Amino acid sequence: MNSSLASIIKQEPIAVMPDTPTRQVVETMVSRKIGSMVVVDAEQQPVGIFTQSDVITRIVLPGVSLDSPIGTIMSPDPITLPIVANAYDAALAMALHGVRHLLAVDEGGRLMGVVSERDLFTLQRVGLRQVRQTIDAATNIDMLLMASQDVRQLSLNMLAQGIGAEQITQFISALNDTLTRRIIEINLDKHDLYGIEWAWLSFGSEGRDEQTFNTDQDNGIIYICTDIMDREQTQLVLIDFARDVNADLDKCGFPFCSGNIMASNPQLCLTLEEWEEKFDNWIRTPEPQALLNATIFFDFRPLYGKYNLADRLRLTLLRRTRSNPLFLRMMAGNALSVVPPLGMFRDFVTDSDPEHPGTIDLKKYGTRLLSMPLGYFPGA
């Protein structure tokens, strides 16, 4: 994001005068495959801009003739920045003014190039690749700590650019997955898990690929214990390993879960059969605590190890939930019990939380219904 606009601009700007017929402008945009056209005066200073979206709103819908001069249709007073400004300045300007293009000008105000939202997003893709390479090359937790800080900064930069929430959470989740896997790999060098079939599971928001800027840990371990293995000893070995992984995740900005939903918890480091039994108990007795557990644990996915163990657990879960109408009805009722924070006159109620007056808990009142494990409902 410190890249100068001069380094971002890859081609000479294409511009027209205000008296140029609109038809000629549109034809030029199509032939040159550009999304905008800058309108300049005799001094080559920008006086307006015309974009692809303007074709609908400024020509088609109003029924304006294509013979009209572009100066009567363009958006006047385009946003400009000095050519020496950087990508962060451009992202901030786009976010503040709600535009997708801005113009770089020299000291005399003459057009030097066009910077689009896509240009900045391409830069972010480079940033994503660099962060990923840093994570993959990390040999210790200190290096991963720096990478985790880069992930958060990169996410904030993307937010400033106006990139959608869904895309940002997917990027955060993908990079956090990579970070977690590298932490696991580093700790595998310190623990002997040879001969054990196991997988690291993520739950909740991480299991749904919905992680945001700040998130705690929700994880567990699933493993196979054969007849010739000592179950207690095998679990102790895995818990010792999980304890180090959880500690390193905490160092890298993923705080310990206050509810102890972590792989180092013996109740969440279980064999496949024990996980199946635990899930079955929640399904057969859908009391409030069991429903709460379902909304957390049923959204799971494997991050490392034997992925087939998670696949087998999911098949069992799907089979048992779809054949239990009482559980499905209770889950639906639990989701619908959330009342939207709307007042009598269509205003928002912002005093439900006395500790944070004037705010709305978007997770509790906005995304809870959408975050339900709907895949367990027939036809969902």
N, C-alpha and C positions, 0 to 999 in steps of 0.2 A: 504493500500500500504506500510505500515511500517512493515508488517509481514516479518519475516526472511525466507530465502529459506529453512532452516531446518524445519520450521513449515509447509511449503507448500508441501514438498516432502512426499508422503504417502506410498511409497514402496521402497524396496531395489532395487538398480539399476541392470539392466540386461546388461551384457557386454560380448563381445567375443574377441578373439585374431585376429590379422590381417590375419593369415593363415586359418581361418575358411572358409569353402566353402560357397559361397553365398546362395546356396539352403538351407543349414541348417539355415542360418540367417533368410531368408524369412519365412521358416516354423516355426521357433521359434516366430517370430513377430506375425504370424497368430494365433498360438496356445495360446500365452500369451496375445493376444489382445493389443499389444502395437504399437505405431506409429513410433517408432524409435529404433535403436540399436546402442549402443555406442561401439566403438572399442578401446581397451586399450592395453598397452604394458605389459611386465612382472611385472612392478612396479605398475600396476593398474592406470596408468596415461592415460587420454584420448588422443588418437592420431587421431581419426576420428569419424564420425557419419554417419549412413545410415538411411534414412527416407522412408516412404511409397511413397512419390512423386518421390524418386530416382529410384523406380522400373521401371517407364516408361522412364525417361530420361537417366538413366545410364545402364539399362539392355535390356528392350524391344526394344526401338528404335535403339540403336547401335548393337543389336543382340549379346550381350555378353553372354557367356555360364554361366549357373548357377553353374558350377563346378569351376569357377574362385574364387580365394581367395577374401574375402571381402575387404582386404587391397588395392586391385587394383581398387575398385569401389567406396569406401567410399569417403565422403567429408573430406579432411584432415584439421587439425588445427581447431577443433570446438571451438566455443566461450565458455569460462568458466568464472565463477564468484566464489569468495570465499563463502563457505557455510554460512558465517555470513552476507552476503549481504542481502538486502531486496527486496521485490517485485517490488518496484519502480525502483531499479537498473536493475532488470531483464527486465522490460518493456522498459526502455530506451535503454538497450543493444540490444534488439530485433529490436527496431525501427531503431537504428543507423546502424546495420549490415544487416537488412532485413532478419532475420531468425525467425523460429517459435519454435526452441528448443535451449536451452543452458544447460550447464552442471555445476553443483555445485561441487566444489572440496574442500578438506581440506587443511591445511597448507602445507602439503607435495605434493599437486597437485594430490592426489588420488581421483578417482571418488566417489562421495557421493550420487549423484542422478541426475535426469533429470527434468528440468522445461520446460513445454510447454506453448504455447500461450493460450491453452485451460485452463490450470491451473490458469493463471492470469485472464482470463475472468470469471472463476468460482468465484474467489476472488471478482471481480467487482460485480457479482450478489449478493454476500453477502453485499457489500457496498450499492448497490441499495436498498436492503431490509432494511438495517439499516436506510438509509436516509428516506425511506417511513415511517418506524415506528416512526422516529423523527417528521415527518410532522404530522402524524395522532395523535400523543400524544401532540402536541403543544397546549398551552393554551393562548399564547399571541404572539404578532408580533415579539418581540425580539427573541423568540425561532424559529420562522419561518424565520427570517433574517439569523440566523446561518444555518438553513437547506438549504436556497437558496444558500448560499456560498458553502455549501457542494456539492450541485448539480453541480455547475460550476467547482469545483475542481475535482469531480468525472469524469466529462466530459473531462476535460483536461488530466486526467490520462488515460482514454480510448483512447483518440487521440494518446497519446504517445505509446500506445500498438499497434497501427496500426489498430484499429477496424474501419470498414467502416463508411463513413459519414452518410449513410442512417440509420444505427443502432444507431449511436450517436444521431442524431436529433430525432429519435423516443424515445430514452431514455429520452432526455432532455424534449421533449414535454410531455411525460407521467408524469414525476416528476413535471414539471411546472403545469400541470393540477391538480395534487394532491395538490400542494401548493396553487393554486388559490381557489380550493374548500374549503380548510381549512380556508383561509382568509374570504371567504364568510360565512362559518359557524360561525366563531368568531364574525363577524359583525351582523349576524342574531340575536345574543343574545342582541344586542343593539337597534334593530329596530323591530317594530311590523308590519310584513307583513301578518299577519293572514287574511285569506279570499281572498288573491290575488293569482291568478294563473299566474306564471311568470317563465322565464328561462333566465339564463345568457348565452349570445352567445359570441363565439370567432370568429374572422375574420382573413383573410390574412394567414400569415405563421402559426399562431397558429391553425387556422381552418384546415390547411392542414397537421398538425403534422410535420411541418418542422422548428421548432424553433432551433436556434443555440445559441452560447454562450451569445450573447448580443442581446436582442430583446425588443422593446417597447410594449406598450399596444395597442391592437385592439379588443375592446369588445363593447357589447351593451346589451340591455334588450328587451325582447318581453313579452307582458302580455295580459291578457284578461280583458276587461272592460265591465261588464254587464250593463243592463239598469238601475239597481238600484244603480250603483256606480257613484260617481263623477269623471269623467275622469281626470280633472286637479288636483284634490286633490290626486288621486291615483298615477298620474305621479310624483307629488312632493314628495310623500312618497318614491317612488322607486328611484328617483334621489338623495334624501338625503342619502339613503342607498348606492347607487352606488358611491357617492362621497367619502364615507369612504373606500369602497373597493378599489377604484382607488388609493387613498392616501396610503393605506397599501401595495398595489402592488408596488407602487413607492418606498416605504421604503425597500421592499424586492428585489430590483434590477430590477424592470420592469418599466422603466421611463414612465412618462406621454407621450402620443402620441402628437407629434408636430402638427399633423393635427386634433387634438381633436376627434379622433375616439375612444371614450370612452363612457361607459354606463351613465356617469354623464352628458353627452351632451343631452339636451332635444330632439334633432333631432335623437338620436339613442336610446332613451328609448320610445318605441312605442308599440301600440297595434298590434295584429296580422294583422288586417285590414290595419293599417297604413303602416306596413312593406310591405304588399302585394301591396299597392298602390305605394309606393316608388320604389319597384322593377319593377313594371309594367311601370312606367314612364321612367326608364332607358332603358327598353327593347324597348319601342315604339319610343323613340327618341335617337338612339345610336350615340349621338354626343361625342366628345373626353372625356369630363368630365364624361359622363354617362358610357362610356366604361371603364374608369379608376375606377369608383366606382364598376363596375361589377367585375373587376379583384380582387378587395379587398373584397367586401361584399358577393359575391356569393359563396365564399369559407367559409362557416360558419358551425359551429357545436355547440351544446349545451354542457355546462360544468356543469351546476347545475340547478335544478328546474324541471319544467314540460317539459320533453324532447319532448312530443307529439306536443307541440307548434312549435318547430323547424321542426318537421317532416311534419306538415301541411304546413308550409311556403315553405319547399323544394318541396313538391308535386306541389304547385301552381307555383313555379319558373320553375320547369322542364316542366310543361304543357305549360307555356306561351313562354318559350324560344324555345322549339322544334317546335312551330307553327309559328315562326317568322324568315323566311329565311334571311331578311335584317339584323337583329341583329346578326345572326350567321356569316354571311359574313363579317360584320364589325369587329366582334371579331377576326375572323381568320386573316383579313387584319391587324388588330392592332398588333397581335402576330408576323406575318411575317415581319412587318416593322422593327423589331430588326435585325440589321446587325451584324453578327459575327465579332469579333475584329481581322480579318485576313488581313494581308498586301498583296502586290502584289506577293511576293515570299514565301508565306505560313508561314511568320513570324507573330508574334502577334503585334498588334498595342496597345501600352501602354501609349499613350499621350492624349487619349480622354478627360481625366479629368485633367484640369490644376492645380487643388488643390492637386492631388495625382499623379504626374508624375511617369512613370515607373510601373504603376499598371494596373490591369484589374478588372473592377466591375463584379464579377462572377454572382451576382444576376441579374444585368441589362442585361448582354450580354450572360450569360450562362444558367440560370434557368428560365428566364421569360417565354419562350415558354412552358417549361415543367410544369410551375406552373399555366398555364391557366386552368380555370374550364372546362376541356374538356368533363366532364360528361354531359354538356348541348348540345353537338353536337350529333345528331342522329348517332348511331353506334359506338360512341367513348367509 
